[in-house]
Amino acid sequence: MDFPQERPFVIAGPCSAESRSQVLEAAAAVKAAGVRYFRAGLWKPRTHPGGFEGLGAEGLPLLADVRRLYGLSVCTEVASAAHVKACLDAGVDMVWIGARTSGNPFLVQEIADTLSGADIPVLVKNPISPDAGLWAGAIERLRLSGVSKVGAVLRGCPVPGGEKYRNQPYWSLSIELRTRFQDIPILADPSHMAGDRAYVRELSQRALDLGLDGLMIESHPEPEKALSDASQQLSPQQLRDLLEGLSLPAATSADGDYLQAIDRLRARIDLIDENLLALLRERSDASIAIGRYKKEHGVSILQPGRWETVLGNMLERADALGLSRELIKEVMNAIHADSVRLQER
């Protein structure tokens, strides 16, 4: 099996396989919605013991039934070599590596070695921490182990402080990953981003608007009775409504007015970017001078109180200008980290 060329590429199904009747009912609904790829978790990593941790390998025959009865391709999450071996023996069409696993290079390498030579697609969800390098490293390990069909899934990352979504999307992670791997499909997991089915639609459309290749969506025959992640799963009707309501933007337009306007705007952005680089160079020179004066006077490089004040002021200004606090915080923290590096030289 190869990754499909269709866009958007949609994978749907329950968070976890719970019983034969639940799996088959979910599969029937997924097929009725026009989706050809069915997902169901068999091994569920839970934060606390005592929760439903999945059917394990005993659920593999249920996925085989889905293939046989409904003609759907099936996929599930793997977190160890044993999971991979069980899936390969059972003829599972596709597997994915979850966020709790993708950030662990030892586990990823173990999975990659076990998948070596297996001709099935493998998806890698971004790690729990918003680290594009760590995400890319997991993909590199799979490729170096001979896994040729590798894709990625952006599922966002948790952030403290009562944000709107369960996991902040961190769309920039997918953009950075695309610059590193231009030949792999990148999907979004709006269910895990949202944590609440009320937000799945807006996140799904946002993913397509940004040019992501597809979606992994959780859907359960009776979401309120689900044994895991009940609040973020869609009912069969909600799944159909969502997919029918999504719009897929075109990659470009042949309209002459559009092409002229977009070229002018891109030229403007190029000029702004050049000015940003000049300002960053000027700031770096100032940081080097500050570092020199601190050393001459025996003053420590790090000044936490000063930085908290600077960052707080920048966030207030960002609010006044209608800029994203998340963006400004990320940019300013990166600039501050480089400033400390320069002062330490």
N, C-alpha and C positions, 0 to 999 in steps of 0.2 A: 504494500500500500504506500502511496505517495501522498504528500500534502495536496489537497485539492487546489485547483487554479481558480475556483469560483471565489468571488468577493461579494459580500462578506462570507467568510468561512465560519460557520456556526457549529458549536458543540453545545449540547444541552442535555439535561437530565438531573436527577436528584443529587444533593450533596453526598448522600451515602445510600448504598444498597441496604435495605432493611428486611425485606422478605421477598419471596418470589412474586406474590401478587402485586406488591408495591412496585417492583422493578418492571414487571411486564406492563402494568398500567401506565407507568411513566414512559416507557418506550413507545407504547401505542400513541400517547399524546405527543411525544417528540416527533414521531413520524407524521402524524396528522398536521403538525405545524410546518412541515416541509423540511425538517432538519434530518440530515443523514448520518450524523455522528453523535453517539450516545455516550454520556459520561455517568459514572456512579463510583463513589469512593468505597473501597473495600477495607482499607486500613486507614483509620481516622486518628491522627495525632491529636490528643486532647491535652489541654493545659493542666487539668486536674484529674486525678484518678476517680473512677466510679462512673464516668460518663460513657455513652455509647461509643465504642472504639471500632465499630464496623464488624462485618461478618468475616473479614479475613479471606483466606483462600477458599473457604466454603462458599463464598459468593461468586467465584469464577464460573461455575456451571450456569448461574443466572445470566451472566453476560453472554455465555454461549447460546442460551435460549433466545436472548434478544437478537443475536445475529441470525439464528436459524428461523425464528418466527417472523421477524420484521425486516430482515435484510439490512439492518443498521450496522455500521462500523462501531466498535466499542472501545472505550478507553477508561483507564483508572489511574490513580496515583500510586507511585512506588517510592519507598523510602529506604530500601535496603536491597542487597543482592538477592536475598531470599524472595522478596516480592517480585523482583524482575524475573527470576527463574520460574516462579509459579505462573506469571503472566505469559511468558514465552511458551511454556509447556501447554497452556490453555488456549493459545492462539489469539490472545488479545491483540487488537489491531494497532493500538497506540497507547503510550503511557505518558504521564507527566510527572515531573519532580516538583514537589510542593515547596512553599516558601520556607518552611522550617528546615528543609533538607538542602535546598539550593545554596544556602549560606554556609554549609559545612563542607569544605573541600575534600575531607577524607571520605565522607559518605558519597559525595558526587563521584569521586574517583572509583569507589567500589561499585557504584551503579554503572558507571561508564565502562569499566572493565567487563562487567557481566553482560552488557549490551553489545559489546564488540562483536561485529559480524552479524548481528541481528538486523534484518531488513524491515524495521518498523520505525515510524516517526516518533520522536521524543520531544515533548514540550518542557520548557523550563520556566517555572514561575520566578518572578523576582524575589530576592531574599527579603526577610522582614525589615532589615535596615535598608534605607534608600541609597544603596551603593551600586552604581552601574558597573564598576570594575569587578565587584564580587559576582554579579550576575553574568557578566561577560566571561569571567573565569570558569564558571560552571559550563557554559556553552563550549568554551575552548577545550575543556577536559573531555567532553563527549566527542568532539570532532577529532581530537588527537588519538582517541581510543578507537577510531574507525566508525563512529556513528555518523552516517552521512545525512540523515534526515532529522535536522534539529530545528525547532522553532521556539518561540518565547511567548510567555503570557504575563502581561502587566496586571498585577492584582492590588497594587498600592501597598502602603506601609502604615502601620499604626503610629499615631502621634498623640501625645498627652494633651489633655485640656478640652475635652468635649467638643470636638469638631463635628461638622455636619454629618460626615460620612464615618463609617466604621474604620476605614483605611483611607488616608489621603491618596488620591490617584498618582501623584508624582508623574504627570505626563512627560516631564522632561527626561525621566529615566528611559522611556521608550524612544524618545528622539535621539538621545545619546547612543542607545544600543543600535539604532538604525544606522548611525554613522559608522559604527564598528562592523556591523554585519548587514550589508545591504541585500543579501541574497536569502535571508530567512524570513518566514512569516512571523509577524508579531500580532498576537491577539490581546484583547482586554478581557478581564474577568470583572464585569460590573457588579456581580453579586457580592463578591468579597470586598470590593471597594465600598459598596453602599452599606451593607449590613442591614439594610431595610429595603424591602421590595419597592417602596415608594420612589426610590431614587435610581432604580435600575435602568429605566428608560432614558433618563437624561444623560447618564453616564455612558450608556450604549451608543447614543447618537453622538456624543462628544468624541468617543473613540473613533467612530467612522469619519467624523469631520476632520480629525487629525491625521487620517490616512492609515490607521491601523487596519490590519488585514481581516480581522474577524473577532468573534466573541465567544466566550465560554460562559454559559448562563445556567444557573441552577433552577430546576423546575421539579415540583413534587405534585403528585395527584391530590394530596391534601396537605398543603404547606403547614397549616397550624398543628398538624399531628406529627410533623417530621421529628426524628430523633436527634438531628443535628442541624444547626443554622436555620431554624424554622422561619425566623423573621425575614430572611433575605431571599427565600425561594418563591418562585412564581407558580401560580396555578396553571393548568393546561390552557385555560382561556386567556390568562394574562400573557402567557408565552406567545400564543398566536397573535394577540393584539399588538404586542411589542414588535414582533418581527414584521408584521404587515405595516406598521407605522413608521419603520425606520426608512431613512432616505440615504442613499449612497452617493456622495458628491463625486463629480467627475474629476479625473486627475488633472485635466487642463481644459482649455476652450480654444476653439479655432477662431472665435470672434475677434476681428481686428481691433475694435475699441478696447476690448478686454486686454489683449496682448500689449497694446501701447500703454494703457494705464498701469498694468502690473509691472512693466519694465521701468516706468517712471518711479513707482513706489519702491521697487527693489533698489534702484539707484540711490534713492533717498536713504534707505536703510543702510546701504553700503557706506555712504558718507557718514552717517551717524556712528556706525561701527568703527570707522577709522578714527573719529573723534574720541570715542570711548577708549580706544587703545592709547591714544595720546594722553588722555587724562590718567589712565592707569599707570603709564610710564612716569608721569609727573608725580603721582602719588607714591610710587615705588621709590623715587629719588628722595622724597620727603621722609619716607619710612627709614631709609638707609641713614639719612642725616640724624633722625631722632635716635636711632640705635647707637650711633657714634657718640652723641652727647650723653646718653644714658651710661655708656661704658666709661666715659671720661669722668663722670661724677658718681660712679658706683651705684647707679640706680637700676633696679631690676627691670627686665624687659617687659614682663607681663604686668599690666595695670588693670585688673578686673573691674574696678569701680569706674574707671575712665571708659572702658569698652562698653559696659552696661549703659552708661549715659549716652554714648555715641549711638549705639544700636537703638535705644529707646527713642532718641530724637529722630533717627532715620525712619523708624516705623511710623511715628506720628506724621512725618512729612509724606510718607507713602500713602497713608490714609487720606490726607488732605488732597493728594493728587489723584486719588482713585486707583493707586497701584496695588498689586497683590502683596500683602504682608509676607506670605510664604516666599514669594520670589525675592523680595528685598532682603529678608532674613538670610536666605540661602546665599545670595550674592555678597552681602556684607560680611557674613561669616567666612566665606572663601577669601575675600579681600583681606580680612583681619588675619586669617591664618598665614597668608603670604607675607603680610606686613611683619608678623612675628618672626617668620623665617628670615626675612631680609635683615631685621634688627639683630638677629643672633649671629650674623656673619662676621 
